[in-house]
């Protein structure tokens, strides 16, 4: 029995004797099936040709897969006095990565922005004694490997600790969430691509489907703006290495919303 990984999106499926027939996440219009057709890889095959790189990203510890695999996101470690949280996820786990997190106090929980980054979330949880995985209930249908560690929370915010709060923004996915972090050095939003940091690193943008170029409508963007309005933040951390807004990020966010709404009007 093997927990196969989709080669296109990197999401892991429930253990089976043979690969699944298809990947619902890739068949959704926000993603796509690879041109060569649906394909799968085992965790062992992935580990044979890839490794986890661990490095600093604008002051946060990040974990990524090299060579680039699937969508190519990296995970971040939110280190707090109340316990550490792994934000977003990648498709493989290594002894080195687990040891590095344990050296920094271990892991209290995992939280993931949306289903494109669910990847090997269950393996990460099990590597830390089954820590909870916080996903919004609106995205429950996209969980391809159900597990008792998954917490499908409901509502608009979920406080994980005095330092960390999940905020449902919706947008890209109905349960799309970001993580607000009260911290020294400036409060931060860990955003995945619910807020897509642009190459200028002074703006964000919004899409319903990134690879298929379907923009997000005005009502959804205004919903994201309303969800974040009560929160102060100085930085926004995106989904990929070095794709962050560092300093004055709330002003940059407000300007980004106005620019986007003007562009689609």
C-alpha positions in Angstrom: 0.0 0.0 0.0 1.4 3.4 -1.1 0.4 7.0 -0.5 0.9 8.1 -4.1 1.7 11.8 -4.9 0.2 13.6 -7.9 3.1 14.5 -10.1 1.5 17.8 -11.2 0.2 19.3 -7.9 2.3 17.3 -5.4 -0.7 16.4 -3.2 -0.6 13.0 -1.5 -3.5 10.6 -1.6 -4.8 7.9 0.8 -2.8 4.6 0.8 -3.7 2.2 -2.0 -2.3 -0.7 -3.9 -2.4 1.2 -7.2 -2.4 4.9 -8.1 -5.7 6.7 -8.1 -7.6 7.0 -11.4 -7.4 10.8 -11.4 -6.6 13.9 -9.3 -9.7 16.0 -8.5 -7.4 19.0 -7.5 -5.7 19.1 -10.9 -9.0 18.5 -12.8 -10.4 21.6 -11.1 -10.2 24.7 -13.3 -7.9 26.4 -10.8 -5.2 23.9 -11.7 -4.6 21.6 -14.7 -3.7 18.1 -15.7 -0.2 17.8 -17.1 0.0 17.8 -20.9 1.3 14.2 -20.9 -1.7 13.0 -18.8 -2.2 12.2 -15.2 0.9 10.7 -13.5 2.0 9.7 -10.0 5.1 9.3 -8.0 5.8 7.4 -4.8 7.5 9.1 -1.7 10.5 6.8 -2.2 10.9 7.8 -5.9 10.6 11.5 -5.0 13.2 11.2 -2.2 15.6 9.4 -4.6 15.8 12.4 -6.9 15.0 15.3 -4.7 16.1 16.8 -1.4 14.7 19.3 1.1 16.6 22.6 1.3 16.4 24.5 4.6 17.3 28.2 4.5 16.3 31.7 5.8 13.7 33.6 3.9 13.5 37.2 5.0 14.0 36.2 8.6 11.9 33.0 8.7 13.1 29.5 8.4 11.9 27.9 5.1 11.7 24.4 3.7 11.6 23.7 0.0 12.1 20.8 -2.4 15.0 20.8 -4.9 15.0 20.3 -7.8 11.7 22.1 -8.0 8.8 19.7 -7.7 5.1 20.2 -8.7 3.9 23.7 -7.9 7.1 24.6 -6.2 6.0 26.3 -3.0 8.1 26.4 0.2 6.9 26.0 3.8 7.7 28.4 6.6 8.2 27.9 10.3 6.4 30.3 12.6 8.5 30.2 15.8 6.7 31.5 18.9 6.9 31.3 22.6 3.6 29.4 22.6 4.7 26.7 20.2 5.9 26.5 16.6 3.5 26.2 13.6 4.5 25.0 10.1 2.8 27.2 7.6 1.9 25.6 4.2 3.6 22.3 3.3 5.8 20.4 0.9 5.6 17.0 -0.6 8.4 15.3 1.3 9.7 15.0 4.8 13.4 14.4 5.8 15.1 13.5 9.0 17.2 16.6 8.7 14.1 18.9 8.4 12.5 17.2 11.4 15.7 17.5 13.5 16.0 21.2 12.6 12.5 21.9 13.8 13.0 19.8 16.9 16.2 21.8 17.6 14.0 24.9 17.6 11.4 23.6 20.0 9.4 21.1 17.9 6.1 21.6 16.3 2.7 22.3 17.9 0.6 22.5 14.7 0.4 22.7 10.9 -1.8 25.2 9.0 -2.1 25.4 5.2 -3.5 28.2 3.1 -5.4 26.0 0.6 -5.5 22.6 -1.1 -2.7 23.2 -3.7 -0.3 23.0 -0.8 -1.7 20.1 1.2 1.1 18.0 -0.3 2.5 15.5 2.4 0.7 17.2 5.3 -0.1 13.9 7.0 3.5 12.7 6.9 4.6 16.0 8.4 2.0 15.6 11.2 3.0 12.0 11.9 6.7 13.0 12.0 5.7 15.2 15.0 3.5 12.7 16.9 0.3 13.7 15.1 0.2 17.4 15.6 -3.1 19.0 14.4 -3.4 20.2 10.8 -5.7 23.3 10.7 -7.7 23.5 7.4 -10.8 25.5 6.9 -14.0 23.5 6.7 -15.0 25.2 3.4 -12.2 23.3 1.7 -12.9 19.9 3.2 -13.8 18.3 -0.2 -10.2 18.8 -1.3 -8.6 16.6 1.4 -7.3 13.7 -0.6 -5.7 11.9 2.4 -8.1 12.2 5.4 -6.5 11.8 8.8 -7.6 12.2 12.5 -5.0 15.0 12.8 -7.0 17.2 10.4 -9.0 19.9 12.2 -11.7 21.4 9.9 -12.4 24.7 11.6 -15.4 26.9 10.8 -16.0 30.6 11.0 -13.9 33.5 10.0 -11.0 33.4 12.5 -9.3 30.7 14.6 -6.9 31.7 17.3 -4.1 29.1 17.6 -2.2 31.0 20.3 -1.7 34.5 21.6 0.7 35.1 18.7 -1.1 33.3 15.8 -4.5 33.6 14.3 -5.9 32.0 11.2 -8.1 34.2 9.0 -10.4 32.9 6.4 -10.1 35.2 3.4 -11.7 33.0 0.7 -10.9 34.2 -2.8 -8.8 31.7 -4.6 -10.6 29.0 -2.7 -13.7 29.3 -0.4 -11.6 28.2 2.6 -8.5 30.1 1.6 -6.8 31.2 4.8 -3.8 33.2 5.9 -1.9 33.2 9.2 -1.5 36.4 11.2 1.5 36.5 13.4 2.1 39.0 16.2 5.9 39.1 16.6 8.9 41.2 17.4 10.3 42.8 14.3 6.8 43.5 12.9 3.5 41.6 12.6 3.2 39.5 9.6 0.7 37.8 7.3 1.8 34.4 6.0 -0.3 34.3 2.9 0.5 31.5 0.5 -0.9 32.8 -2.7 -4.3 33.8 -1.3 -2.5 37.1 -1.6 -0.1 36.7 -4.5 3.1 38.7 -3.9 4.1 40.3 -7.3 7.7 40.4 -8.6 8.0 44.0 -7.5 7.6 42.8 -3.9 5.7 46.0 -3.2 2.3 44.8 -4.3 0.0 41.7 -4.1 -2.6 40.5 -6.6 -5.5 38.1 -6.6 -6.6 35.3 -9.0 -9.3 32.7 -9.0 -7.0 30.5 -11.2 -3.3 31.4 -11.6 -2.3 28.9 -14.3 -5.5 29.5 -16.3 -5.5 33.3 -15.9 -9.0 33.6 -14.4 -9.1 36.8 -12.3 -10.9 37.1 -9.0 -14.0 39.2 -9.0 -14.4 42.4 -7.2 -16.7 41.1 -4.5 -14.2 38.4 -3.5 -11.3 40.9 -3.4 -13.4 43.2 -1.2 -14.1 40.2 1.0 -10.3 39.7 1.5 -9.9 43.3 2.3 -12.6 43.2 4.9 -11.2 40.0 6.5 -7.8 41.6 6.9 -9.0 45.1 7.9 -9.0 44.5 11.7 -5.4 43.2 11.7 -2.2 45.2 11.7 0.8 43.8 9.7 4.1 45.1 8.5 5.1 42.2 6.3 3.5 39.7 3.9 5.2 36.4 3.2 4.2 34.8 -0.1 4.4 31.2 -1.3 7.8 31.1 -2.9 11.4 31.9 -1.9 12.1 35.6 -1.7 8.6 36.6 -2.7 7.7 38.7 0.3 6.6 42.3 1.0 8.9 43.4 3.8 7.9 46.6 5.6 4.8 48.8 5.3 2.9 45.8 4.0 -0.6 47.0 5.0 -0.2 50.2 3.0 1.1 48.1 0.1 -1.9 45.8 0.5 -4.4 48.7 0.4 -2.7 50.1 -2.7 -2.8 46.7 -4.3 -6.6 46.3 -3.7 -7.3 49.7 -5.2 -5.0 49.0 -8.2 -6.6 45.6 -8.9 -10.2 46.9 -8.6 -9.4 49.7 -11.0 -7.9 47.3 -13.5 -10.9 44.9 -13.6 -13.6 47.7 -13.5 
